[in-house]
Amino acid sequence: MKIHYLFRRPSPVFHSIEEQFFAMQKALPDGVKYKNVFAKYHSRGFFKRLGIAIQMAFNQGDVNHITGDIHFVALFLKKKKTILSVHDIGSILNKHGFKQKILRFVWFSMPFARVCKITVISEFTKSEILRQFNINPEKITVISDCVADDIAFSEKIFNVEKPNILQIGTKPNKNIERLIEAISGIACKLTIVGKLSEVQKRLLDKHKIDFKNAYNLSREEIIEAYKQADIVSFVSLYEGFGVPVLEAQATGRVVITSNLEPMNTVAGNGAYLVNPFDVQDINKAITEVIQNTDLRNSLIQHGFENIKNYSAKSVAEKYYQLYKLIYETPG
């Protein structure tokens, strides 16, 4: 059995999908052969997407696994030998009109019909798909993301006087605007990973936030950002999963995240949960974490326990059982 993993074209900006699958692949049982196939082009425009689809059609294995983003290539692959991983459906929830209908049809409805199995990274994403699409629930398997093996505990003395708060992401769903308002008046430094909009920059200036901004970071630089943080804020409004929660826990950092699915489930007992729509609730969480040593230590210890549920080995075993099922199915 040889698994062909079909990836989008590599990008210095978007690499979370690749990191997850690379970590999982290392934990696959001995003897499993696999090949990573990367798209020749970025997914832009009809002809480049057609070129990607044709490329993938000529690079099929015993089992084809579309890892995300380039869902449309399913139309060119063997249905009974193809798996599609869906990380979230936020792209159609944020669009309207004709563009939303095209995206819905080409990226979701048609690919869903042209694969034998769909994997999702959380029960939340599964419920979102079932709410939006008429699809057999048995076709969907929930297999969570995992903690990559390049993330490890890094000791750091908590800076009570001026803690460094790490914010991963700047897109609208990341809720950075409410975080900025919440820390106004708190002695802290805000480290933001992701390109800031002009509106976000003006808000930072308005609230006189001491901040550092960086984007297009390498994996090593992101890991270093976790190490330098005292608190990791992930008060998102919408996520398919929430890997930064696990990465922060594995590094040994205090996590503040949203009391929304799937973040609250992913975090277990290892995070301070807040209402992400309530600035005062976010402010209260940050203030209590800074002032309460016992609370910090308890959250960190619970975080260490929580990440045991998301090992690369356990995730790889779930994928392997699915690959075997498809490989042994005739056709």
C-alpha positions as CSV (number, residue, x, y, z in Angstrom):
1,M,0.0,0.0,0.0
2,K,1.3,3.4,-1.0
3,I,-0.3,6.6,0.2
4,H,-0.1,9.7,-2.0
5,Y,-0.6,12.9,-0.1
6,L,-1.7,15.7,-2.3
7,F,-0.7,19.2,-1.1
8,R,-1.3,22.7,-2.2
9,R,1.8,24.6,-3.5
10,P,4.1,25.4,-0.5
11,S,3.8,29.0,0.9
12,P,5.9,30.8,3.5
13,V,2.7,32.2,4.9
14,F,0.3,29.2,5.1
15,H,1.9,26.0,6.3
16,S,-0.2,24.7,9.2
17,I,-1.7,21.9,7.0
18,E,1.7,20.7,5.9
19,E,3.1,20.7,9.5
20,Q,0.3,18.6,10.7
21,F,0.7,15.9,8.0
22,F,4.5,15.9,8.2
23,A,4.2,15.2,12.0
24,M,1.6,12.5,11.4
25,Q,3.6,10.8,8.7
26,K,6.6,10.3,10.9
27,A,4.4,8.3,13.3
28,L,2.9,6.0,10.7
29,P,3.5,2.3,11.3
30,D,6.8,0.9,9.9
31,G,6.4,-0.4,6.4
32,V,3.9,2.2,5.2
33,K,5.1,3.8,2.1
34,Y,4.0,7.3,1.1
35,K,4.8,10.1,-1.3
36,N,4.1,13.8,-1.0
37,V,2.9,15.5,-4.1
38,F,2.9,19.3,-4.1
39,A,0.9,21.4,-6.6
40,K,3.0,23.1,-9.3
41,Y,1.0,26.3,-9.1
42,H,-0.7,28.4,-6.5
43,S,-4.5,27.9,-6.6
44,R,-5.4,31.0,-8.5
45,G,-7.5,31.2,-11.7
46,F,-9.2,28.6,-13.8
47,F,-6.2,27.4,-15.9
48,K,-3.7,27.0,-13.0
49,R,-6.3,25.1,-11.0
50,L,-6.9,22.9,-14.0
51,G,-3.2,22.3,-14.3
52,I,-3.1,21.3,-10.6
53,A,-6.0,18.9,-11.1
54,I,-4.3,17.3,-14.2
55,Q,-1.0,17.0,-12.3
56,M,-2.7,15.2,-9.4
57,A,-4.6,12.9,-11.8
58,F,-1.2,11.6,-13.0
59,N,0.2,11.2,-9.5
60,Q,-2.3,8.8,-7.9
61,G,-1.3,6.1,-5.4
62,D,-3.1,3.1,-3.9
63,V,-4.8,5.6,-1.7
64,N,-5.0,9.3,-2.5
65,H,-5.2,11.8,0.4
66,I,-6.1,15.4,-0.5
67,T,-4.7,17.2,2.6
68,G,-6.8,20.3,2.3
69,D,-7.3,23.6,0.3
70,I,-7.2,22.1,-3.2
71,H,-10.4,20.1,-2.7
72,F,-11.3,20.5,-6.4
73,V,-8.7,18.0,-7.5
74,A,-11.1,15.2,-6.3
75,L,-13.0,15.6,-9.6
76,F,-10.0,14.1,-11.4
77,L,-9.1,11.2,-9.0
78,K,-10.4,7.6,-8.4
79,K,-13.4,8.1,-6.2
80,K,-13.1,4.8,-4.3
81,K,-9.4,5.4,-3.5
82,T,-9.6,9.1,-2.4
83,I,-9.9,10.8,1.0
84,L,-10.5,14.5,1.4
85,S,-9.5,16.3,4.6
86,V,-11.6,19.4,5.5
87,H,-10.2,21.7,8.1
88,D,-13.1,24.1,8.2
89,I,-15.8,25.6,6.0
90,G,-15.3,29.2,7.1
91,S,-14.6,30.3,3.5
92,I,-18.2,29.8,2.5
93,L,-19.7,31.2,5.7
94,N,-17.9,34.5,5.1
95,K,-19.0,35.0,1.5
96,H,-22.4,35.8,-0.1
97,G,-24.1,35.8,-3.5
98,F,-22.7,34.3,-6.7
99,K,-19.2,33.9,-5.4
100,Q,-20.3,31.9,-2.4
101,K,-22.4,29.6,-4.6
102,I,-19.5,28.9,-6.9
103,L,-17.1,28.3,-4.0
104,R,-19.7,26.1,-2.3
105,F,-20.2,23.9,-5.4
106,V,-16.6,23.6,-6.6
107,W,-14.8,23.4,-3.3
108,F,-17.3,21.4,-1.3
109,S,-20.4,19.9,-2.9
110,M,-18.6,18.3,-5.9
111,P,-15.5,17.1,-4.1
112,F,-17.7,15.6,-1.3
113,A,-19.5,13.6,-4.0
114,R,-16.2,12.5,-5.6
115,V,-14.4,10.9,-2.6
116,C,-15.1,7.8,-0.6
117,K,-14.2,9.3,2.8
118,I,-14.0,12.8,4.3
119,T,-11.9,13.5,7.4
120,V,-12.4,16.5,9.6
121,I,-10.4,17.8,12.5
122,S,-13.2,18.3,15.0
123,E,-16.8,17.3,15.9
124,F,-17.5,21.0,15.4
125,T,-16.4,20.9,11.7
126,K,-18.4,17.7,11.2
127,S,-21.5,19.4,12.5
128,E,-20.9,22.5,10.4
129,I,-20.7,20.3,7.2
130,L,-23.8,18.3,8.1
131,R,-25.7,21.6,8.7
132,Q,-24.6,23.1,5.4
133,F,-24.6,20.0,3.1
134,N,-26.8,17.0,2.5
135,I,-24.3,14.2,3.2
136,N,-24.3,10.8,4.9
137,P,-22.7,11.3,8.4
138,E,-21.0,7.9,8.1
139,K,-18.9,9.2,5.3
140,I,-17.2,11.6,7.7
141,T,-14.5,10.6,10.1
142,V,-13.2,12.9,12.9
143,I,-9.5,12.7,13.3
144,S,-8.0,15.6,15.3
145,D,-4.8,17.5,14.6
146,C,-1.8,16.5,16.7
147,V,1.1,18.1,18.5
148,A,4.1,18.2,16.3
149,D,7.3,16.7,17.6
150,D,9.3,19.9,17.1
151,I,7.3,21.5,20.0
152,A,8.6,20.9,23.5
153,F,8.6,22.3,26.9
154,S,10.7,25.4,27.3
155,E,11.3,26.8,30.8
156,K,10.6,30.5,31.4
157,I,10.1,32.6,34.5
158,F,6.8,34.4,34.2
159,N,7.2,38.2,33.8
160,V,4.7,39.5,36.3
161,E,5.7,43.1,35.8
162,K,5.2,43.1,32.1
163,P,4.2,39.8,30.6
164,N,4.6,39.1,26.9
165,I,1.2,38.1,25.4
166,L,1.5,36.2,22.1
167,Q,-1.3,36.5,19.5
168,I,-1.3,34.1,16.6
169,G,-3.1,35.4,13.5
170,T,-4.7,38.7,12.5
171,K,-7.6,37.7,10.2
172,P,-11.1,38.8,11.3
173,N,-11.9,35.5,13.0
174,K,-8.8,35.9,15.2
175,N,-10.6,38.7,17.2
176,I,-7.4,40.8,17.7
177,E,-9.5,44.0,17.9
178,R,-11.2,42.9,21.1
179,L,-7.9,41.6,22.5
180,I,-6.4,45.1,22.0
181,E,-9.2,46.7,23.8
182,A,-9.0,44.2,26.6
183,I,-5.3,44.8,27.4
184,S,-5.6,48.6,27.2
185,G,-4.3,49.8,30.6
186,I,-2.6,46.5,31.4
187,A,1.2,46.6,31.7
188,C,2.2,44.1,29.0
189,K,3.8,43.6,25.6
190,L,1.8,42.2,22.8
191,T,3.6,40.1,20.2
192,I,1.5,39.6,17.0
193,V,2.2,37.0,14.4
194,G,0.4,38.0,11.2
195,K,0.2,41.0,8.9
196,L,-1.7,43.9,10.5
197,S,-4.3,45.9,8.7
198,E,-4.3,49.7,8.8
199,V,-7.4,49.6,11.1
200,Q,-5.6,47.3,13.5
201,K,-2.5,49.5,13.6
202,R,-4.6,52.5,14.4
203,L,-6.3,50.6,17.2
204,L,-3.0,49.7,18.7
205,D,-1.9,53.3,18.6
206,K,-5.2,54.5,20.0
207,H,-4.8,52.2,23.1
208,K,-1.1,52.9,23.4
209,I,-0.2,49.2,23.2
210,D,3.4,48.2,23.4
211,F,3.6,45.7,20.5
212,K,5.9,43.8,18.2
213,N,4.6,42.6,14.9
214,A,6.1,39.9,12.6
215,Y,4.8,37.8,9.7
216,N,6.0,35.3,7.1
217,L,7.8,33.5,9.9
218,S,9.5,30.2,9.5
219,R,8.4,27.3,11.7
220,E,11.5,27.8,13.8
221,E,10.6,31.5,14.4
222,I,7.1,30.6,15.4
223,I,8.4,28.1,17.9
224,E,10.7,30.7,19.3
225,A,7.7,33.1,19.6
226,Y,6.0,30.5,21.9
227,K,9.2,30.2,24.0
228,Q,9.4,34.0,24.5
229,A,5.7,34.3,25.5
230,D,4.3,34.4,29.0
231,I,0.7,34.1,27.9
232,V,-0.7,32.8,24.6
233,S,-4.0,34.4,23.6
234,F,-6.3,32.6,21.2
235,V,-9.7,34.2,21.7
236,S,-10.9,33.4,18.2
237,L,-14.5,33.7,17.0
238,Y,-14.3,30.8,14.6
239,E,-11.8,27.9,14.1
240,G,-11.8,24.5,12.6
241,F,-9.6,23.2,15.4
242,G,-7.1,25.5,17.2
243,V,-3.6,24.0,17.0
244,P,-1.9,27.0,18.7
245,V,-3.7,26.0,21.9
246,L,-1.9,22.7,21.9
247,E,1.4,24.1,20.8
248,A,1.2,26.7,23.7
249,Q,0.4,23.9,26.2
250,A,3.2,21.8,24.9
251,T,5.7,24.7,25.4
252,G,4.4,25.2,28.9
253,R,2.6,28.5,28.5
254,V,-0.6,29.8,30.0
255,V,-3.4,29.7,27.4
256,I,-6.4,32.0,27.2
257,T,-8.9,30.8,24.6
258,S,-12.6,31.1,23.6
259,N,-15.3,29.2,25.4
260,L,-16.6,28.1,21.9
261,E,-16.4,24.9,20.0
262,P,-13.9,23.5,19.1
263,M,-11.4,25.5,21.1
264,N,-12.9,24.7,24.5
265,T,-12.9,21.0,23.7
266,V,-9.3,21.1,22.3
267,A,-8.0,23.0,25.4
268,G,-9.5,20.5,27.9
269,N,-8.8,21.9,31.4
270,G,-5.6,23.5,30.3
271,A,-6.8,27.0,29.4
272,Y,-8.7,29.9,30.9
273,L,-11.9,30.1,28.8
274,V,-13.5,33.4,28.0
275,N,-16.5,34.8,26.1
276,P,-14.6,36.1,23.0
277,F,-17.3,38.7,22.3
278,D,-16.9,40.3,25.7
279,V,-13.9,42.6,26.1
280,Q,-14.3,42.8,29.9
281,D,-14.2,39.0,30.2
282,I,-11.0,38.9,28.2
283,N,-9.6,41.6,30.4
284,K,-10.6,39.7,33.5
285,A,-8.8,36.6,32.3
286,I,-5.6,38.3,31.5
287,T,-5.6,40.2,34.8
288,E,-6.3,37.1,36.9
289,V,-3.6,35.1,35.1
290,I,-1.0,37.8,35.7
291,Q,-1.9,38.2,39.4
292,N,-2.5,34.5,40.4
293,T,0.5,32.2,40.4
294,D,-1.5,29.2,41.5
295,L,-3.9,29.7,38.6
296,R,-1.1,29.9,36.1
297,N,0.6,26.8,37.4
298,S,-2.6,24.8,37.5
299,L,-3.5,25.8,33.8
300,I,0.0,24.8,32.7
301,Q,-0.1,21.4,34.4
302,H,-3.5,20.6,33.0
303,G,-2.1,21.6,29.6
304,F,0.6,19.0,29.9
305,E,-2.0,16.4,30.6
306,N,-4.2,17.5,27.8
307,I,-1.7,17.2,25.0
308,K,-1.3,13.5,25.7
309,N,-4.6,13.1,24.0
310,Y,-3.2,14.6,20.8
311,S,0.0,12.6,20.1
312,A,1.1,12.2,16.5
313,K,1.2,8.4,17.1
314,S,-2.5,8.2,18.0
315,V,-3.5,10.4,15.1
316,A,-1.4,8.4,12.7
317,E,-3.0,5.1,13.8
318,K,-6.4,6.5,13.1
319,Y,-5.4,7.5,9.6
320,Y,-3.7,4.2,9.0
321,Q,-6.9,2.3,9.8
322,L,-8.8,4.4,7.4
323,Y,-6.1,3.8,4.7
324,K,-6.3,0.1,5.2
325,L,-10.1,0.1,4.8
326,I,-9.9,2.0,1.5
327,Y,-7.0,0.0,0.2
328,E,-8.8,-3.3,0.9
329,T,-12.0,-2.1,-0.7
330,P,-12.4,-3.4,-4.3
331,G,-12.4,-0.8,-7.1
